[in-house]
Amino acid sequence: MNIIIDEETKKALLENLKKRNKSAVRLSIKGFG
């Protein structure tokens, strides 16, 4: 099964991941602080 992801979708997924990572980092900092 080949899944073809075009560049726009890749960019959107990357942005989504970055946002998630940022909020996860903030939560962990709050937890440790």
PQR file of N, CA, C, O and H, with PARSE charges and radii, in Angstrom:
ATOM      1  N   MET A   1       0.841  -1.202   0.000 -0.4000 1.5000
ATOM      2  CA  MET A   1       0.000   0.000   0.000 -0.0000 2.0000
ATOM      3  C   MET A   1       0.876   1.251   0.000  0.5500 1.7000
ATOM      4  O   MET A   1       1.564   1.530   0.981 -0.5500 1.4000
ATOM      5  N   ASN A   2       0.849   1.981  -1.068 -0.4000 1.5000
ATOM      6  CA  ASN A   2       1.659   3.193  -1.161 -0.0000 2.0000
ATOM      7  C   ASN A   2       0.823   4.418  -0.815  0.5500 1.7000
ATOM      8  O   ASN A   2      -0.234   4.650  -1.401 -0.5500 1.4000
ATOM      9  H   ASN A   2       0.290   1.754  -1.865  0.4000 1.0000
ATOM     10  N   ILE A   3       1.307   5.188   0.132 -0.4000 1.5000
ATOM     11  CA  ILE A   3       0.617   6.427   0.488 -0.0000 2.0000
ATOM     12  C   ILE A   3       1.465   7.584  -0.016  0.5500 1.7000
ATOM     13  O   ILE A   3       2.615   7.752   0.389 -0.5500 1.4000
ATOM     14  H   ILE A   3       2.167   5.000   0.608  0.4000 1.0000
ATOM     15  N   ILE A   4       0.885   8.374  -0.899 -0.4000 1.5000
ATOM     16  CA  ILE A   4       1.620   9.511  -1.448 -0.0000 2.0000
ATOM     17  C   ILE A   4       1.179  10.779  -0.716  0.5500 1.7000
ATOM     18  O   ILE A   4       0.003  11.142  -0.718 -0.5500 1.4000
ATOM     19  H   ILE A   4      -0.050   8.238  -1.228  0.4000 1.0000
ATOM     20  N   ILE A   5       2.144  11.432  -0.098 -0.4000 1.5000
ATOM     21  CA  ILE A   5       1.848  12.672   0.624 -0.0000 2.0000
ATOM     22  C   ILE A   5       2.450  13.834  -0.155  0.5500 1.7000
ATOM     23  O   ILE A   5       3.658  13.874  -0.389 -0.5500 1.4000
ATOM     24  H   ILE A   5       3.100  11.137  -0.097  0.4000 1.0000
ATOM     25  N   ASP A   6       1.611  14.771  -0.551 -0.4000 1.5000
ATOM     26  CA  ASP A   6       2.142  15.920  -1.278 -0.0000 2.0000
ATOM     27  C   ASP A   6       2.780  16.917  -0.306  0.5500 1.7000
ATOM     28  O   ASP A   6       2.599  16.826   0.908 -0.5500 1.4000
ATOM     29  H   ASP A   6       0.630  14.739  -0.361  0.4000 1.0000
ATOM     30  N   GLU A   7       3.520  17.858  -0.862 -0.4000 1.5000
ATOM     31  CA  GLU A   7       4.296  18.786  -0.039 -0.0000 2.0000
ATOM     32  C   GLU A   7       3.415  19.587   0.916  0.5500 1.7000
ATOM     33  O   GLU A   7       3.782  19.791   2.073 -0.5500 1.4000
ATOM     34  H   GLU A   7       3.667  17.932  -1.848  0.4000 1.0000
ATOM     35  N   GLU A   8       2.260  20.039   0.442 -0.4000 1.5000
ATOM     36  CA  GLU A   8       1.377  20.843   1.294 -0.0000 2.0000
ATOM     37  C   GLU A   8       0.947  20.057   2.519  0.5500 1.7000
ATOM     38  O   GLU A   8       0.931  20.586   3.630 -0.5500 1.4000
ATOM     39  H   GLU A   8       1.962  19.873  -0.497  0.4000 1.0000
ATOM     40  N   THR A   9       0.597  18.787   2.314 -0.4000 1.5000
ATOM     41  CA  THR A   9       0.170  17.953   3.435 -0.0000 2.0000
ATOM     42  C   THR A   9       1.326  17.757   4.405  0.5500 1.7000
ATOM     43  O   THR A   9       1.140  17.799   5.621 -0.5500 1.4000
ATOM     44  H   THR A   9       0.610  18.357   1.411  0.4000 1.0000
ATOM     45  N   LYS A  10       2.521  17.543   3.859 -0.4000 1.5000
ATOM     46  CA  LYS A  10       3.702  17.375   4.718 -0.0000 2.0000
ATOM     47  C   LYS A  10       3.896  18.601   5.588  0.5500 1.7000
ATOM     48  O   LYS A  10       4.112  18.492   6.795 -0.5500 1.4000
ATOM     49  H   LYS A  10       2.672  17.509   2.871  0.4000 1.0000
ATOM     50  N   LYS A  11       3.817  19.784   4.960 -0.4000 1.5000
ATOM     51  CA  LYS A  11       4.003  21.026   5.713 -0.0000 2.0000
ATOM     52  C   LYS A  11       2.965  21.142   6.817  0.5500 1.7000
ATOM     53  O   LYS A  11       3.292  21.495   7.950 -0.5500 1.4000
ATOM     54  H   LYS A  11       3.641  19.873   3.979  0.4000 1.0000
ATOM     55  N   ALA A  12       1.718  20.846   6.488 -0.4000 1.5000
ATOM     56  CA  ALA A  12       0.643  20.948   7.474 -0.0000 2.0000
ATOM     57  C   ALA A  12       0.898  20.000   8.640  0.5500 1.7000
ATOM     58  O   ALA A  12       0.716  20.371   9.800 -0.5500 1.4000
ATOM     59  H   ALA A  12       1.452  20.559   5.567  0.4000 1.0000
ATOM     60  N   LEU A  13       1.320  18.776   8.330 -0.4000 1.5000
ATOM     61  CA  LEU A  13       1.598  17.800   9.387 -0.0000 2.0000
ATOM     62  C   LEU A  13       2.755  18.271  10.262  0.5500 1.7000
ATOM     63  O   LEU A  13       2.703  18.142  11.485 -0.5500 1.4000
ATOM     64  H   LEU A  13       1.467  18.475   7.388  0.4000 1.0000
ATOM     65  N   LEU A  14       3.792  18.811   9.642 -0.4000 1.5000
ATOM     66  CA  LEU A  14       4.940  19.293  10.409 -0.0000 2.0000
ATOM     67  C   LEU A  14       4.526  20.428  11.337  0.5500 1.7000
ATOM     68  O   LEU A  14       4.916  20.448  12.504 -0.5500 1.4000
ATOM     69  H   LEU A  14       3.834  18.916   8.649  0.4000 1.0000
ATOM     70  N   GLU A  15       3.735  21.376  10.824 -0.4000 1.5000
ATOM     71  CA  GLU A  15       3.268  22.485  11.659 -0.0000 2.0000
ATOM     72  C   GLU A  15       2.479  21.953  12.847  0.5500 1.7000
ATOM     73  O   GLU A  15       2.643  22.409  13.979 -0.5500 1.4000
ATOM     74  H   GLU A  15       3.418  21.360   9.875  0.4000 1.0000
ATOM     75  N   ASN A  16       1.615  20.973  12.564 -0.4000 1.5000
ATOM     76  CA  ASN A  16       0.801  20.372  13.608 -0.0000 2.0000
ATOM     77  C   ASN A  16       1.687  19.759  14.687  0.5500 1.7000
ATOM     78  O   ASN A  16       1.441  19.950  15.878 -0.5500 1.4000
ATOM     79  H   ASN A  16       1.482  20.603  11.645  0.4000 1.0000
ATOM     80  N   LEU A  17       2.715  19.026  14.274 -0.4000 1.5000
ATOM     81  CA  LEU A  17       3.633  18.391  15.221 -0.0000 2.0000
ATOM     82  C   LEU A  17       4.365  19.437  16.046  0.5500 1.7000
ATOM     83  O   LEU A  17       4.518  19.284  17.257 -0.5500 1.4000
ATOM     84  H   LEU A  17       2.915  18.871  13.306  0.4000 1.0000
ATOM     85  N   LYS A  18       4.814  20.495  15.394 -0.4000 1.5000
ATOM     86  CA  LYS A  18       5.537  21.544  16.115 -0.0000 2.0000
ATOM     87  C   LYS A  18       4.653  22.145  17.197  0.5500 1.7000
ATOM     88  O   LYS A  18       5.096  22.351  18.327 -0.5500 1.4000
ATOM     89  H   LYS A  18       4.689  20.620  14.410  0.4000 1.0000
ATOM     90  N   LYS A  19       3.393  22.429  16.844 -0.4000 1.5000
ATOM     91  CA  LYS A  19       2.467  23.003  17.820 -0.0000 2.0000
ATOM     92  C   LYS A  19       2.282  22.054  18.991  0.5500 1.7000
ATOM     93  O   LYS A  19       2.303  22.469  20.150 -0.5500 1.4000
ATOM     94  H   LYS A  19       3.034  22.262  15.926  0.4000 1.0000
ATOM     95  N   ARG A  20       2.097  20.765  18.678 -0.4000 1.5000
ATOM     96  CA  ARG A  20       1.915  19.777  19.739 -0.0000 2.0000
ATOM     97  C   ARG A  20       3.142  19.709  20.634  0.5500 1.7000
ATOM     98  O   ARG A  20       3.019  19.652  21.858 -0.5500 1.4000
ATOM     99  H   ARG A  20       2.080  20.428  17.737  0.4000 1.0000
ATOM    100  N   ASN A  21       4.325  19.716  20.029 -0.4000 1.5000
ATOM    101  CA  ASN A  21       5.560  19.643  20.802 -0.0000 2.0000
ATOM    102  C   ASN A  21       5.689  20.854  21.717  0.5500 1.7000
ATOM    103  O   ASN A  21       6.078  20.722  22.877 -0.5500 1.4000
ATOM    104  H   ASN A  21       4.425  19.762  19.035  0.4000 1.0000
ATOM    105  N   LYS A  22       5.364  22.027  21.198 -0.4000 1.5000
ATOM    106  CA  LYS A  22       5.469  23.236  22.003 -0.0000 2.0000
ATOM    107  C   LYS A  22       4.546  23.159  23.212  0.5500 1.7000
ATOM    108  O   LYS A  22       4.961  23.469  24.329 -0.5500 1.4000
ATOM    109  H   LYS A  22       5.047  22.134  20.256  0.4000 1.0000
ATOM    110  N   SER A  23       3.299  22.749  23.001 -0.4000 1.5000
ATOM    111  CA  SER A  23       2.373  22.685  24.124 -0.0000 2.0000
ATOM    112  C   SER A  23       2.801  21.599  25.099  0.5500 1.7000
ATOM    113  O   SER A  23       2.631  21.759  26.308 -0.5500 1.4000
ATOM    114  H   SER A  23       2.962  22.498  22.094  0.4000 1.0000
ATOM    115  N   ALA A  24       3.352  20.497  24.602 -0.4000 1.5000
ATOM    116  CA  ALA A  24       3.827  19.426  25.478 -0.0000 2.0000
ATOM    117  C   ALA A  24       4.992  19.931  26.316  0.5500 1.7000
ATOM    118  O   ALA A  24       5.074  19.643  27.510 -0.5500 1.4000
ATOM    119  H   ALA A  24       3.491  20.367  23.620  0.4000 1.0000
ATOM    120  N   VAL A  25       5.892  20.683  25.694 -0.4000 1.5000
ATOM    121  CA  VAL A  25       7.042  21.232  26.423 -0.0000 2.0000
ATOM    122  C   VAL A  25       6.558  22.191  27.499  0.5500 1.7000
ATOM    123  O   VAL A  25       7.049  22.157  28.627 -0.5500 1.4000
ATOM    124  H   VAL A  25       5.826  20.917  24.724  0.4000 1.0000
ATOM    125  N   ARG A  26       5.602  23.043  27.162 -0.4000 1.5000
ATOM    126  CA  ARG A  26       5.074  23.991  28.147 -0.0000 2.0000
ATOM    127  C   ARG A  26       4.466  23.249  29.323  0.5500 1.7000
ATOM    128  O   ARG A  26       4.683  23.616  30.478 -0.5500 1.4000
ATOM    129  H   ARG A  26       5.203  23.070  26.245  0.4000 1.0000
ATOM    130  N   LEU A  27       3.698  22.195  29.026 -0.4000 1.5000
ATOM    131  CA  LEU A  27       3.059  21.428  30.095 -0.0000 2.0000
ATOM    132  C   LEU A  27       4.107  20.797  30.998  0.5500 1.7000
ATOM    133  O   LEU A  27       3.969  20.828  32.221 -0.5500 1.4000
ATOM    134  H   LEU A  27       3.522  21.896  28.088  0.4000 1.0000
ATOM    135  N   SER A  28       5.155  20.224  30.411 -0.4000 1.5000
ATOM    136  CA  SER A  28       6.178  19.569  31.223 -0.0000 2.0000
ATOM    137  C   SER A  28       6.920  20.599  32.072  0.5500 1.7000
ATOM    138  O   SER A  28       7.275  20.320  33.217 -0.5500 1.4000
ATOM    139  H   SER A  28       5.267  20.198  29.418  0.4000 1.0000
ATOM    140  N   ILE A  29       7.156  21.789  31.516 -0.4000 1.5000
ATOM    141  CA  ILE A  29       7.834  22.837  32.287 -0.0000 2.0000
ATOM    142  C   ILE A  29       6.955  23.255  33.463  0.5500 1.7000
ATOM    143  O   ILE A  29       7.444  23.419  34.581 -0.5500 1.4000
ATOM    144  H   ILE A  29       6.867  22.016  30.586  0.4000 1.0000
ATOM    145  N   LYS A  30       5.663  23.427  33.210 -0.4000 1.5000
ATOM    146  CA  LYS A  30       4.740  23.779  34.292 -0.0000 2.0000
ATOM    147  C   LYS A  30       4.747  22.690  35.354  0.5500 1.7000
ATOM    148  O   LYS A  30       4.740  22.978  36.551 -0.5500 1.4000
ATOM    149  H   LYS A  30       5.266  23.294  32.301  0.4000 1.0000
ATOM    150  N   GLY A  31       4.760  21.435  34.909 -0.4000 1.5000
ATOM    151  CA  GLY A  31       4.743  20.316  35.848 -0.0000 2.0000
ATOM    152  C   GLY A  31       5.988  20.303  36.731  0.5500 1.7000
ATOM    153  O   GLY A  31       5.900  20.033  37.928 -0.5500 1.4000
ATOM    154  H   GLY A  31       4.766  21.202  33.936  0.4000 1.0000
ATOM    155  N   PHE A  32       7.156  20.598  36.135 -0.4000 1.5000
ATOM    156  CA  PHE A  32       8.395  20.572  36.916 -0.0000 2.0000
ATOM    157  C   PHE A  32       8.556  21.842  37.733  0.5500 1.7000
ATOM    158  O   PHE A  32       9.155  21.820  38.808 -0.5500 1.4000
ATOM    159  H   PHE A  32       7.227  20.818  35.162  0.4000 1.0000
ATOM    160  N   GLY A  33       8.019  22.962  37.224 -0.4000 1.5000
ATOM    161  CA  GLY A  33       8.148  24.237  37.929 -0.0000 2.0000
ATOM    162  C   GLY A  33       7.312  24.209  39.166  0.5500 1.7000
ATOM    163  O   GLY A  33       7.276  25.189  39.909 -0.5500 1.4000
ATOM    164  H   GLY A  33       7.532  22.980  36.350  0.4000 1.0000
TER
END
